[in-house]
Amino acid sequence: MLRRISLIVFLLFLVMAIYVAVKPNRTVTTSSSEAYRHYQAGVGAHEELYLRQAMEEFEKAIQLDSQFAMAEAHLADVYSGMGFAKKAEEMRARAIAHKSHTSPREQLLIDCYQAGWERNNEKSYQIAQELYRQYPEDLDAISTLAYREWGLSHWDRALELFQQITKRFPDHAPAYNMLGYLNYYLGRYDDALAMLDRYIELSRDQANPHDSRGEILHALGRYDEAINEFRQAFNINPDFDFAVLHLAQTYQTLGQNRQVEYCFNILRGQAPNEAKARQYAIHYARQLAYRDELDSARRMMSSLVDKLAATKDDAIGDAAFSLGALYYRQRNLDSLRQVWDGSRAWMAERAKQVPAIVETPGWKIYDSFMRATEADLRGNFEEAARVFAEIIALAATPDEKMSYRVYYSDVLLRRGEAAQAISELQKNLSINPNSPKTLIKLADIYEAGNDRASAQAYRERAAEVWKNADPDFRPLLELKKKLQVPLAASTAAPAPRN
């Protein structure tokens, strides 16, 4: 009798699962209408990057339906974003185990997610293409392929797909977010901001639209406007840590150390776990490096590397990269090699676990950065310049390219190629005319060439950016010393305004 009841119950749940999956406007398989409601709420929160809320909704959905594969797949990504690595792995395994209970469309989606979890970008891309081929009118299918094109830096194709979404689903706000970033990557800055204006219009009660717009404004050197957007995002949702991190970065760019401390105090207070707290600490150490507090940054980053190595946290890659960059700035070859040896050992182990990771752009840039910095400190400037040029070509976004051009220009100057170094840095100013580090680097190059007038002009522009910096901001103190040096006679033209 019990077995018969169990069979009846099983068949009942099977019928319910099929019903929910095919019911109009429901595109996922679940045995519970209430679970579906929480799933939809979780998807909405996830799209808004409200990870804590998304986590709660997906967990409720899974409590109501313990085989809800799509909820498990989404929850795995949320756990990962919140620093719950072990929970994320467990939830991925559950989603894969339960995908047989889902529709063919959902199975393709989970297969695509799985390939992404395994860092197999090529396989994930192929599955996304097949999903789109079979379901060309489906929002999830179009979005999945669009995000894969974006992840492979196929900007034009990704742009085309997200535009396709806005035509078919004109109120789908996340598509406008991606169109904003894609237009920025393609150098269409006005179009980027226009897309984000539309994103804000469709999502007035969300934090992420303002955060995204702030990111683009920061990248363009419109720092005060960026701060206003980040503050709006924070006011809408004080738990939205992306906005606080970006706000701290912008304040640090302006030399306002105390504001940065305030932001990180907020972040430390709301960290959901130790892993997230360590991620915030990595960001904070980078801000210390920006303000030229190199010894403090080094000590903090060294401690983080040791802790992350002990816990086998993947964030060790970011921490070791930043520590190596610090030693590179200090021209300390022995310490640099020690850090890079540790990084290579960690990378070799990671590659055994996920072989496809070695083909990702981030991996290639990391490896190339190690080779370039070692070559430079060994005095092999030709090799260093060649590899830095490769890194700039690999870098996906304008702001990434800007960072590496500053390193590249240093090497070019050591090779005696001042004109090319200036040309590279002018590319930075064509994107962000208010980049202090670029302006100061140009001033140093002109001064090395005895063009004191141009050097002075660029330093004055940097001083203008830092006009409201804290009085103990070290880069400004150093800049003021150089500005106080009497201007020697020079026939050179003033620094161009680009």
Long-range contacts (C-beta under 8 A, 24 or more apart in sequence): 17-101, 21-102, 21-103, 27-105, 27-106, 27-138, 27-140, 28-68, 28-70, 28-71, 28-102, 28-106, 29-68, 29-69, 29-70, 29-101, 29-102, 29-103, 29-106, 30-61, 30-65, 30-68, 30-70, 30-71, 31-65, 31-67, 31-68, 32-61, 32-64, 32-65, 32-68, 34-64, 35-60, 35-61, 35-62, 35-64, 35-65, 35-68, 35-71, 36-61, 38-64, 38-71, 39-68, 39-70, 39-71, 39-74, 42-71, 42-74, 42-75, 42-78, 43-74, 46-74, 46-77, 46-78, 47-173, 47-174, 48-203, 48-206, 48-207, 48-208, 49-207, 49-208, 49-240, 49-242, 50-207, 50-237, 50-239, 50-240, 51-78, 51-81, 51-82, 52-82, 52-239, 52-272, 54-78, 55-79, 55-82, 67-98, 67-101, 68-98, 69-94, 69-95, 69-98, 69-99, 69-101, 69-102, 69-106, 69-110, 70-95, 70-102, 70-106, 70-109, 70-110, 72-98, 73-109, 73-110, 73-113, 76-113, 76-117, 77-113, 82-272, 82-273, 82-276, 83-272, 83-273, 83-274, 83-275, 83-276, 83-279, 84-272, 84-273, 84-275, 85-275, 85-313, 85-314, 92-117, 104-134, 105-131, 105-134, 105-135, 105-138, 105-140, 105-141, 108-134, 109-140, 109-144, 112-144, 112-148, 118-354, 118-356, 119-354, 119-356, 119-357, 119-360, 120-354, 120-356, 121-148, 121-151, 121-152, 121-356, 121-359, 121-360, 122-356, 122-359, 123-356, 124-148, 125-149, 125-152, 137-168, 139-165, 139-168, 139-169, 139-172, 142-168, 143-174, 143-175, 146-175, 146-178, 147-178, 150-178, 150-182, 153-361, 153-396, 155-182, 155-185, 155-186, 156-186, 158-182, 159-183, 159-186, 171-202, 173-199, 173-202, 173-203, 173-206, 173-209, 176-202, 177-208, 177-209, 177-212, 180-212, 180-213, 180-216, 181-212, 181-216, 184-216, 184-219, 184-397, 184-398, 185-396, 185-397, 185-398, 187-398, 187-431, 189-216, 189-220, 192-216, 193-217, 205-236, 206-236, 206-237, 207-232, 207-233, 207-234, 207-236, 207-237, 207-240, 207-243, 208-233, 208-240, 208-242, 209-233, 210-236, 210-243, 211-240, 211-242, 211-243, 211-246, 214-243, 214-246, 214-247, 214-250, 215-246, 218-246, 218-249, 218-250, 218-253, 219-398, 219-399, 219-431, 219-432, 220-431, 220-432, 221-432, 221-433, 221-434, 221-435, 222-434, 223-250, 223-253, 223-254, 223-434, 223-465, 226-250, 227-251, 238-266, 238-270, 239-270, 241-267, 241-270, 241-280, 245-280, 245-283, 248-283, 248-287, 249-283, 249-287, 252-287, 252-290, 252-291, 253-290, 253-436, 253-465, 254-465, 254-466, 254-468, 254-469, 255-291, 255-466, 255-468, 255-469, 255-470, 255-473, 255-475, 255-476, 256-468, 256-469, 256-470, 256-473, 257-291, 257-470, 257-472, 257-473, 258-470, 260-287, 275-311, 275-313, 275-315, 278-304, 278-307, 278-308, 278-313, 278-315, 278-319, 279-315, 279-318, 282-315, 282-318, 282-319, 282-322, 285-319, 285-322, 286-322, 289-322, 289-325, 289-326, 289-329, 290-475, 291-473, 291-474, 291-475, 292-474, 292-475, 292-478, 293-474, 294-326, 294-329, 294-330, 297-326, 298-323, 298-326, 298-327, 298-330, 301-326, 305-339, 305-342, 309-342, 309-346, 314-350, 316-346, 317-343, 317-346, 317-347, 317-350, 317-366, 320-346, 321-366, 321-369, 324-369, 324-370, 324-373, 325-369, 325-373, 328-373, 328-376, 328-377, 331-377, 332-377, 333-374, 333-377, 333-378, 336-373, 336-374, 336-377, 337-374, 340-370, 340-373, 340-374, 343-370, 344-370, 361-394, 361-396, 364-394, 365-391, 365-394, 365-395, 368-394, 372-407, 372-411, 376-410, 376-411, 376-414, 381-411, 381-414, 381-415, 382-415, 384-411, 385-411, 385-412, 385-415, 385-417, 398-431, 399-431, 399-432, 401-427, 402-428, 402-431, 402-432, 402-435, 402-438, 405-438, 406-437, 406-438, 406-441, 409-441, 409-445, 410-441, 413-445, 413-448, 418-445, 418-448, 418-449, 421-445, 422-446, 426-496, 426-498, 429-498, 430-498, 433-497, 433-498, 434-461, 434-465, 436-462, 436-465, 436-466, 436-475, 439-465, 440-475, 440-479, 442-495, 443-482, 443-495, 446-492, 446-495, 450-488, 450-490, 451-490, 451-492, 452-487, 452-488, 452-490, 452-492, 453-487, 453-490, 453-492, 453-493, 453-494, 454-490, 454-492, 454-493, 454-494, 454-495, 456-483, 456-487, 457-494, 457-495, 458-495, 459-483, 461-495
